[in-house]
Amino acid sequence: MAEEVVVEKKEEDWMQKKWRPAMGWMYMVVCFCDMVIFPVAWALLQTLLKQPVTQWNPLTLQGAGLFHLAMGAVLGIAAWGRTQEKVAGAASNTTPVPYTPPAMATSSLPMPDPIPTPSAEAAPTTDTPRPRPRPSL
């Protein structure tokens, strides 16, 4: 009889599996804190201490926004790499599904009549152009 071959999956570390979503969540939390929470807390702190209120200067925009450029590159390349894994079928949590084109849908609606082609007999005999109707708005 034929014996079944059991392929054992190599157990991966959780960080190896989850680093892409972790980077996305971290970037979202940092942006939310730096753009929402810290400016409100800064204004409240200055108001409570009875100091003149100054504008919050976002920390992630220091250095010409290099943090946002770096995170955009990391997340962009990670998304591109994940797409390549899915296309190659190497992703551990997906099984490639072969593409089967859908069958032609049949409709119970009648087909429209074909557009008649102009014939030589129906052409006007005068050389003066006919006025075109104006489109209604």
Residue pairs with C-beta under 8 A, 6 or more apart in sequence:
9 92
12 92
15 22
17 92
19 78
20 75
20 78
20 79
20 82
23 71
23 74
23 75
23 78
24 75
27 71
27 75
30 60
30 67
31 60
34 58
34 59
34 60
35 58
38 56
38 58
38 59
39 55
39 56
39 58
42 56
43 53
43 56
46 52
46 53
46 54
47 53
60 67
60 68
61 68
82 91
85 91
86 94
89 95
89 96
124 130
